[in-house]
Amino acid sequence: MPSSHNYVRDYSMSGEGKYDKSPKRMADNRARKKARSLLERAGKAKRGDGKDVDHKNGNPRDNSPKNLRSVGRAANRSIKRNKKAGKA
């Protein structure tokens, strides 16, 4: 059903964005950006190359060189599944 002409949504009351602003999520995001920067400085990634930085062990805060690699977006963002569609 359409809303009235003068309806204004109050975004402050909705729960959108609270998850992304939690301290843990913000720290993980900073670590991911730092990992990208490290690979760019090492020459393994270029800006706008369409690839993601993959953390091999799944921990975004572990930015050791052995844990980082540059992979395609589809490969990095897909979750490996088993026969029953559960996480592998």
N, C-alpha and C positions, 0 to 999 in steps of 0.2 A: 504494500500500500504506500503510495507517495506521501511525502511529508508536506506540511503547509509551506507557504511562500516565505514566511519569516522565521522558519525553524533554523536554529543554529546549534550544531552539535557541540557538546562540551567535551573536548578531548581530554581534559584533565581528569575526568571521572572514569574514563575507560582504562582498562588494565594494560593497554598496548604500550610496549616499550619498557615496562618495568623489568622484564626478564633480561633484556639487553643492557640495562643500566646497573645490574648487580655488580659488585666489585670483582667477583670471580670471572664473569663474562668479559668485563672490561680488561682485566689483566691478560686473559687468554687472547683477546683481540690484539692487544699491544704486542704480545709475543709473536703472533702470526705475522704482523706487519714487520717486526724486526727480522724474522726468518726470511721474509721476501727480500728485505734490504741486504741481508747477508749473502744470499744467492746472487743478487744483482752485482754486488761488489766483487764476488768471486768469478763473475762472468758466466755463471751457469743459467742465468735467467735475464731476460731483457724486458723493459717496460713495454706493455702492450703485446706481448708474445702469445697471449691466449692460454697460458699455462698456469697451473697452481703449484704452490709449494706443498709437498707431501711430507708429513712427519711420519716416518716409518713405524714408530711405536705408538702412534696415536696421541701422544702427549704434546699439546701445542706449546707448552713452556720449555720443552727440551729442544733447544736450538743448537745442539752439538752438530758439527759438520757431517758426522757419520749418520745422523738421523734425518737429514734433509735431502730431498731430491726434487727436481722439477718434473712434473707429469702433466698430462692433458687434463682439462677440467672434468670431462666425463669420467675418466678413470679415478680421479681423486674424490669426486662428489658422490659416486655410487657406493652403496654398501654391499659388500659381498654377502650372498644369501646361500643357505643350504636348501635341500630338497623341499623342506616344509615351509619355506619362505621366512625362516628365522635368520638372525644374524649368524654368519659363519665364524 
